[in-house]
Amino acid sequence: IDTNKDRLAAVAPFGATPVLSDEVASTPELADSDLVLEVCGSVAAVPVGLNLLRFGGHYVWAGMVHPASGLSNITGEQIIRKCMHVYGSHNYAPVHLEEAMQFLSTSA
């Protein structure tokens, strides 16, 4: 999910389903997603991702590394009732960047 069409165009070759944020409501098949990745840095994307996850789904937050990333628009109840797994990721070692570049060069 993103608001940027150019970024979304890059995800399909990797098996992801590109969806503009304003198209989520008209894409009901996404409402049972196993994994949602937040990499755009938009706090507004977080509740959208929560609503898409299946029971026990996984949510990775990686883009909200800024002071304006308060999450007052979600509740612990939303996460707990769906038994979600929420992960935050910020730093990586050089080997991880190398592995990511290798993945990108061979997977697209």
Backbone as JSON, one array per atom type, in Angstrom:
{
  "sequence": "IDTNKDRLAAVAPFGATPVLSDEVASTPELADSDLVLEVCGSVAAVPVGLNLLRFGGHYVWAGMVHPASGLSNITGEQIIRKCMHVYGSHNYAPVHLEEAMQFLSTSA",
  "N": [[0.86, -1.17, 0.0], [0.62, 2.13, -0.9], [1.05, 5.64, -1.59], [2.38, 6.45, -3.72], [2.69, 5.95, -7.06], [4.91, 5.23, -8.63], [6.67, 3.9, -6.86], [5.04, 1.74, -6.21], [4.92, 0.4, -8.64], [7.24, -1.04, -8.68], [6.98, -3.28, -7.04], [5.49, -5.54, -7.87], [7.03, -7.42, -9.48], [8.25, -8.89, -7.49], [6.39, -10.45, -6.33], [4.57, -9.18, -4.72], [1.46, -7.47, -4.03], [0.57, -4.64, -5.58], [-1.05, -1.78, -4.36], [-2.78, 1.21, -4.45], [-3.27, 3.55, -1.83], [-5.81, 4.72, -1.76], [-7.31, 2.84, -3.05], [-7.75, 0.68, -1.47], [-10.18, 0.09, -0.12], [-11.72, -0.85, -2.21], [-10.62, -3.27, -2.79], [-11.23, -5.99, -1.69], [-10.13, -8.57, -1.46], [-7.66, -8.34, -0.31], [-8.0, -8.24, 2.38], [-7.26, -10.31, 4.03], [-4.56, -10.61, 4.53], [-1.32, -12.09, 4.94], [1.03, -10.78, 5.53], [2.06, -7.46, 6.03], [3.91, -4.73, 4.94], [5.17, -1.78, 6.12], [6.71, 0.78, 4.71], [6.72, 3.31, 3.8], [6.62, 5.46, 5.53], [4.4, 6.84, 6.31], [2.13, 7.71, 8.75], [-0.57, 7.51, 8.45], [-0.89, 5.23, 6.94], [-0.69, 3.08, 8.65], [-3.09, 2.21, 10.21], [-4.57, 1.31, 8.04], [-3.06, -0.85, 7.12], [-3.3, -2.5, 9.41], [-5.99, -3.2, 9.27], [-5.96, -4.83, 7.06], [-4.63, -7.14, 7.73], [-4.69, -10.66, 8.41], [-5.99, -12.84, 11.0], [-3.51, -13.35, 13.35], [-1.58, -12.35, 11.67], [1.39, -10.74, 10.25], [3.08, -7.7, 10.77], [5.26, -5.38, 9.57], [7.06, -2.6, 10.49], [8.91, -0.15, 9.06], [9.39, 2.32, 7.91], [8.69, 4.55, 9.42], [10.56, 6.33, 10.73], [10.84, 8.85, 12.16], [10.14, 11.92, 13.95], [7.42, 12.58, 13.77], [5.81, 10.33, 14.01], [3.78, 9.41, 15.65], [1.36, 7.17, 16.97], [-1.43, 7.55, 17.55], [-3.76, 6.88, 16.39], [-4.4, 4.2, 16.5], [-5.18, 1.25, 18.46], [-4.18, -0.77, 21.26], [-5.91, -2.86, 21.55], [-6.74, -3.43, 18.91], [-4.5, -4.7, 17.88], [-4.06, -6.83, 19.67], [-6.5, -8.36, 19.68], [-6.49, -9.49, 17.15], [-4.31, -11.05, 17.35], [-1.83, -10.2, 16.3], [1.47, -9.95, 14.93], [3.83, -7.64, 15.43], [6.51, -5.91, 14.1], [9.38, -3.9, 14.4], [11.8, -2.32, 12.44], [14.99, -0.98, 11.96], [17.9, -0.5, 11.84], [20.61, -2.01, 9.99], [23.1, -4.42, 9.14], [26.08, -4.16, 7.07], [26.21, -6.55, 5.57], [23.55, -7.25, 5.28], [22.55, -5.31, 3.53], [24.03, -5.97, 1.29], [22.99, -8.55, 0.79], [20.34, -7.85, 0.23], [20.66, -6.34, -2.11], [21.64, -8.33, -3.79], [19.41, -10.02, -3.87], [17.56, -8.3, -5.14], [18.79, -8.02, -7.64], [18.57, -10.54, -8.74], [15.95, -11.35, -8.6], [13.96, -9.79, -9.77]],
  "CA": [[0.0, 0.0, 0.0], [1.41, 3.36, -0.94], [0.42, 6.73, -2.32], [3.29, 6.75, -4.83], [2.54, 4.95, -8.12], [6.22, 4.76, -9.09], [7.15, 2.88, -5.92], [4.18, 0.55, -6.33], [5.26, -0.32, -9.88], [8.43, -1.87, -8.46], [6.78, -4.41, -6.13], [4.87, -6.71, -8.5], [7.98, -8.48, -9.88], [8.68, -9.65, -6.31], [5.27, -11.22, -5.83], [3.69, -8.37, -3.87], [0.29, -6.91, -4.68], [0.61, -3.18, -5.45], [-2.37, -1.16, -4.18], [-2.79, 2.59, -4.0], [-3.99, 3.62, -0.55], [-7.23, 5.04, -1.94], [-7.97, 1.7, -3.68], [-7.84, -0.42, -0.51], [-11.57, -0.25, 0.15], [-12.29, -1.57, -3.35], [-9.82, -4.47, -3.01], [-11.53, -6.8, -0.5], [-9.31, -9.79, -1.37], [-6.47, -8.06, 0.49], [-8.37, -8.16, 3.8], [-6.8, -11.49, 4.75], [-3.13, -10.65, 4.21], [-0.4, -12.7, 5.91], [2.12, -9.86, 5.84], [1.99, -6.08, 5.55], [5.15, -4.0, 5.16], [5.08, -0.32, 6.1], [8.03, 1.33, 4.4], [6.54, 4.64, 3.22], [6.79, 6.5, 6.54], [3.14, 7.53, 6.55], [1.37, 7.24, 9.9], [-1.92, 7.2, 7.96], [-0.9, 3.88, 6.36], [-0.66, 2.05, 9.7], [-4.39, 1.57, 10.45], [-4.97, 0.61, 6.81], [-2.38, -2.14, 7.19], [-3.9, -3.3, 10.48], [-7.27, -3.73, 8.79], [-5.72, -5.82, 6.01], [-4.01, -8.36, 8.25], [-5.49, -11.79, 8.88], [-5.75, -13.22, 12.38], [-2.15, -13.87, 13.49], [-0.72, -11.82, 10.61], [2.65, -10.07, 10.59], [3.16, -6.32, 10.3], [6.62, -4.84, 9.72], [7.15, -1.14, 10.39], [10.3, 0.22, 8.77], [9.52, 3.65, 7.33], [8.31, 5.65, 10.31], [11.72, 6.69, 11.54], [10.81, 10.31, 12.25], [9.42, 12.35, 15.15], [5.97, 12.71, 13.55], [5.29, 8.98, 13.79], [2.89, 9.01, 16.74], [0.32, 6.24, 16.52], [-2.62, 7.75, 18.37], [-4.94, 6.46, 15.64], [-4.61, 2.76, 16.66], [-5.26, 0.84, 19.86], [-3.63, -2.08, 21.58], [-6.97, -3.85, 21.31], [-6.71, -3.83, 17.5], [-3.38, -5.63, 17.68], [-4.22, -8.02, 20.52], [-7.64, -9.19, 19.27], [-6.13, -10.24, 15.94], [-3.07, -11.79, 17.64], [-0.86, -9.76, 15.29], [2.89, -9.88, 15.24], [4.29, -6.35, 14.94], [7.97, -5.83, 14.16], [10.0, -2.66, 13.99], [13.15, -2.54, 11.9], [15.65, 0.29, 11.66], [19.29, -0.63, 11.41], [21.03, -3.26, 9.36], [24.55, -4.54, 8.95], [26.43, -4.13, 5.65], [25.9, -7.82, 4.91], [22.12, -7.25, 4.94], [22.41, -4.51, 2.32], [24.58, -6.79, 0.21], [22.0, -9.6, 0.51], [19.19, -7.22, -0.4], [21.02, -6.0, -3.49], [21.71, -9.6, -4.52], [18.02, -10.43, -4.07], [16.97, -7.43, -6.16], [19.39, -8.25, -8.96], [18.23, -11.86, -9.28], [14.54, -11.7, -8.42], [13.02, -8.98, -10.57]],
  "C": [[0.9, 1.22, 0.0], [0.57, 4.42, -1.63], [1.22, 7.08, -3.56], [3.24, 5.64, -5.87], [3.87, 4.4, -8.6], [6.79, 3.69, -8.16], [6.33, 1.6, -6.04], [4.52, -0.27, -7.57], [6.42, -1.28, -9.68], [8.15, -3.14, -7.65], [6.23, -5.67, -6.79], [5.87, -7.79, -8.93], [8.47, -9.34, -8.71], [7.53, -10.41, -5.67], [4.32, -10.47, -4.92], [2.51, -7.86, -4.7], [0.31, -5.4, -4.5], [-0.8, -2.59, -5.38], [-2.18, 0.28, -3.72], [-3.66, 2.68, -2.75], [-5.47, 3.94, -0.73], [-8.0, 3.92, -2.66], [-8.2, 0.55, -2.7], [-9.28, -0.85, -0.28], [-12.2, -1.05, -0.98], [-11.49, -2.83, -3.69], [-10.02, -5.42, -1.82], [-10.69, -8.06, -0.36], [-8.04, -9.58, -0.56], [-6.75, -8.15, 1.99], [-7.95, -9.37, 4.62], [-5.3, -11.7, 4.51], [-2.31, -11.29, 5.33], [0.62, -11.7, 6.41], [1.84, -8.5, 5.24], [3.3, -5.41, 5.91], [4.87, -2.51, 5.07], [6.48, 0.19, 5.87], [7.94, 2.77, 3.89], [6.69, 5.77, 4.23], [5.52, 7.26, 6.87], [2.39, 6.91, 7.72], [-0.04, 6.84, 9.46], [-2.01, 5.79, 7.38], [-1.03, 2.79, 7.42], [-2.04, 1.44, 9.96], [-4.92, 0.84, 9.22], [-4.35, -0.78, 6.8], [-2.95, -3.05, 8.25], [-5.2, -3.95, 10.01], [-7.09, -4.82, 7.74], [-5.21, -7.15, 6.54], [-5.02, -9.41, 8.67], [-5.22, -11.99, 10.37], [-4.36, -13.85, 12.46], [-1.18, -13.36, 12.45], [0.49, -11.07, 11.15], [2.68, -8.68, 9.96], [4.56, -5.81, 10.6], [6.57, -3.34, 9.51], [8.61, -0.78, 10.18], [10.46, 1.66, 8.3], [9.26, 4.8, 8.27], [9.43, 6.03, 11.27], [11.83, 8.22, 11.55], [9.95, 10.72, 13.44], [7.9, 12.43, 14.98], [5.33, 11.35, 13.31], [4.43, 8.48, 14.95], [1.74, 8.17, 16.22], [-0.94, 6.35, 17.37], [-3.89, 7.28, 17.66], [-5.15, 4.94, 15.66], [-4.66, 2.43, 18.15], [-4.58, -0.51, 20.05], [-4.65, -3.17, 21.32], [-6.97, -4.34, 19.87], [-5.63, -4.87, 17.25], [-3.63, -6.94, 18.43], [-5.36, -8.92, 20.04], [-7.35, -10.0, 18.01], [-4.86, -11.07, 16.13], [-1.99, -11.47, 16.6], [0.55, -9.83, 15.84], [3.39, -8.58, 14.61], [5.79, -6.26, 15.16], [8.41, -4.44, 13.72], [11.41, -2.94, 13.52], [13.76, -1.21, 11.52], [17.04, 0.1, 11.09], [19.56, -1.98, 10.78], [22.54, -3.24, 9.23], [24.85, -4.5, 7.45], [26.1, -5.42, 4.9], [24.43, -7.88, 4.5], [21.87, -6.42, 3.68], [22.92, -5.29, 1.12], [23.59, -7.9, -0.19], [20.77, -9.02, -0.19], [19.48, -6.87, -1.85], [21.11, -7.26, -4.35], [20.3, -10.1, -4.84], [17.38, -9.61, -5.19], [17.51, -7.72, -7.55], [19.0, -9.59, -9.56], [16.75, -12.17, -9.25], [13.57, -10.94, -9.31], [13.0, -9.39, -12.02]]
}
